[in-house]
Amino acid sequence: MSISKKIFTYSKKLANLILSGKNSFEIELPEIFDKTDKDYIVSNLTETSKINKRKEKHDAIDKIEGWNHIEKNIFRTKRRSLYWKYAVAASIAVVTSFSIFYFNKKSNPTSVVVKNNILIGTDKATLTLEDGTTIALTKGKSFTSKNVNSNGEKLIYKNITLNHQEEVKYNYLTIPRGGQFFIQLSDSTKVWLNSESQLKYPSQFISGETRTITLNYGEAYFEVSPSKAHNGDAFKVISSSQEVNVLGTQFNIKSYKDENFVLTTLVEGKVAVNIGNKDNQYLEPNQQTVFNKISKEISVENVDVTLETSWRKGLFRFKNKPLKDIMVVLSRWYNIDFSFQNKDLEAIKFTGTLNKKQQLESILSNIKNTGFINDYKISTDTIDIK
Amino acid sequence: MEKKKKYKLSLKEYKKLFESHYASLCVFSNTFIKDSEISKDIVQEIFIKIWENKISFNSKKTVKSFLFTAVRNKALDYLKSSIHKKTESHAFESIINLETESVFLREVVITETSIIIEHAINTLPEKCAEIIKLSIKEYSNAAIAESLSISINTVKAQKKIAYKRLRPVLKEYFILIISIFD
């Protein structure tokens, strides 16, 4: 075995041991190293200050700038150079674009953009009060009443509870396509609502009764204020014909009208999902129930919760998602419609992370640059994928 | 190495190599040269050289070894010339020390191992990743629990998840490396 091969094999083994938390490094040391070298290596890989220092240096390196310089020198013809600029910039800028894994097809001329009035989604919602009054909430517009106030970007209810004699009053918060909103309920439960969603909730909860709210449709992430802070009052979310009984903390429900499945994903704590006659389905963190609204069947799957809940943090993360599913997500956020000229394209799977602050066009151009789709056409509010 | 042109990286492989190694090689170069700008220039120059194929390889495997060796040689060349110009105050002994094979190879091990670890951690869910990062820094379960204000049982459970997830990832990673460099 050559020395360089030994060095690389040793690195792999070392990485494995360190990752699995084994502190005794009993692997064969390449003969070039002595005990001092080994100590030096291990301390560099496990000591906090050294790790942090490395990371700091590493993070300070601008990959895109580096690539641009290299690219300028290695691709002399303009056509190729442009093509590569997109492809590589796309895959390096991890947060802002798709990771592109395929370059084998030739890029086509510029796509047709007829009239692009497609806007990036923003914080906006409509609040419907118990008397039917509606209030539009958008950035820069504040709203205050006796029990709730909003700065146009979030809605915060005051911490008041009702006693048994009082009547519960329901408010609705409706998020349009192209919108998202944050609301804090009167029990301090936090809810992040995604585009095209509606939440029904009491403006105040009754002390001593289960706190019940309804996700009429859409997607929401819940961070539930624990029962022990409310004299043991349980918390329940109804959605479609499914009930989620909350035994603690954080989860996501996705229940769109035009989708056949209700997905409930647990991030932290414990919840019980009930679909009527059946027994409770308990979820552990990193698990998801998939409830089929048509067959009324429910199953549990292990999932990556960071993928399922990335929307709340301003990202859309996809792992092996068919292009059609990705377009559905994009259509809600950018308030657009889409169609596929070639139905085969719907099933092509992509992996990547998109920033919700990105222009739709730059996303589409990145997808196009993979070579899998030939072209796209943006007209008013419809995307046609060819 | 200078015999005949036997192997050339594909664009895809070249780009992958850049993505996985560029930043780490800059840090590696920086362990020889204090100036981080010059460290970067050296790495870029080597990458350009590889693509222009002024360098020919016996096999894919030698590409990575070449990268490390070339960056180090270039860095040492720079140090020597800067001593002549007296623009830097590196003593000759320290250069001789830097020139030893074991000093070079242990930096290679640190760089390579960090790349693998980072890649593996990036595939983990947030919470798992946080825990594994602390575990690498030799925090005990109790210390991890305390610093993240979660229970020891959660730490153990998350670690279990992490190890289960890492197994195929590391395997996949090795295959990836092999497919590029073997």
Chai-1 contact restraints between the chains, C-beta under 6 A:
chainA,res_idxA,chainB,res_idxB,connection_type,confidence,min_distance_angstrom,max_distance_angstrom,comment,restraint_id
A,S4,B,S65,contact,1.0,0.0,6.0,A-B,restraint_1
A,I7,B,L105,contact,1.0,0.0,6.0,A-B,restraint_2
A,I7,B,V108,contact,1.0,0.0,6.0,A-B,restraint_3
A,S11,B,V109,contact,1.0,0.0,6.0,A-B,restraint_4
A,S11,B,E112,contact,1.0,0.0,6.0,A-B,restraint_5
A,S11,B,T113,contact,1.0,0.0,6.0,A-B,restraint_6
A,L14,B,T113,contact,1.0,0.0,6.0,A-B,restraint_7
A,A15,B,T113,contact,1.0,0.0,6.0,A-B,restraint_8
A,A15,B,I116,contact,1.0,0.0,6.0,A-B,restraint_9
A,A15,B,I117,contact,1.0,0.0,6.0,A-B,restraint_10
A,I18,B,I136,contact,1.0,0.0,6.0,A-B,restraint_11
A,L19,B,A120,contact,1.0,0.0,6.0,A-B,restraint_12
A,L19,B,L166,contact,1.0,0.0,6.0,A-B,restraint_13
A,G21,B,S135,contact,1.0,0.0,6.0,A-B,restraint_14
A,I32,B,S102,contact,1.0,0.0,6.0,A-B,restraint_15
A,I32,B,L105,contact,1.0,0.0,6.0,A-B,restraint_16
A,D37,B,S102,contact,1.0,0.0,6.0,A-B,restraint_17
A,D37,B,R106,contact,1.0,0.0,6.0,A-B,restraint_18
A,Y40,B,R106,contact,1.0,0.0,6.0,A-B,restraint_19
A,I41,B,R106,contact,1.0,0.0,6.0,A-B,restraint_20
A,I41,B,V109,contact,1.0,0.0,6.0,A-B,restraint_21
A,I41,B,I110,contact,1.0,0.0,6.0,A-B,restraint_22
A,N44,B,I110,contact,1.0,0.0,6.0,A-B,restraint_23
A,L45,B,T113,contact,1.0,0.0,6.0,A-B,restraint_24
A,T46,B,E138,contact,1.0,0.0,6.0,A-B,restraint_25
A,T48,B,K137,contact,1.0,0.0,6.0,A-B,restraint_26
A,K57,B,V27,contact,1.0,0.0,6.0,A-B,restraint_27
A,H58,B,A23,contact,1.0,0.0,6.0,A-B,restraint_28
A,H58,B,V27,contact,1.0,0.0,6.0,A-B,restraint_29
A,I61,B,A23,contact,1.0,0.0,6.0,A-B,restraint_30
A,I61,B,C26,contact,1.0,0.0,6.0,A-B,restraint_31
A,K63,B,Y22,contact,1.0,0.0,6.0,A-B,restraint_32
A,K63,B,A23,contact,1.0,0.0,6.0,A-B,restraint_33
A,G66,B,Y22,contact,1.0,0.0,6.0,A-B,restraint_34
A,G66,B,Q44,contact,1.0,0.0,6.0,A-B,restraint_35
A,H69,B,Q44,contact,1.0,0.0,6.0,A-B,restraint_36
A,I70,B,Q44,contact,1.0,0.0,6.0,A-B,restraint_37
A,I70,B,F47,contact,1.0,0.0,6.0,A-B,restraint_38
A,I70,B,I48,contact,1.0,0.0,6.0,A-B,restraint_39
A,N73,B,I48,contact,1.0,0.0,6.0,A-B,restraint_40
A,I74,B,I48,contact,1.0,0.0,6.0,A-B,restraint_41
A,I74,B,W51,contact,1.0,0.0,6.0,A-B,restraint_42
A,V88,B,K15,contact,1.0,0.0,6.0,A-B,restraint_43
A,D304,B,P125,contact,1.0,0.0,6.0,A-B,restraint_44
A,V305,B,P125,contact,1.0,0.0,6.0,A-B,restraint_45
A,T306,B,P125,contact,1.0,0.0,6.0,A-B,restraint_46
A,T306,B,E126,contact,1.0,0.0,6.0,A-B,restraint_47
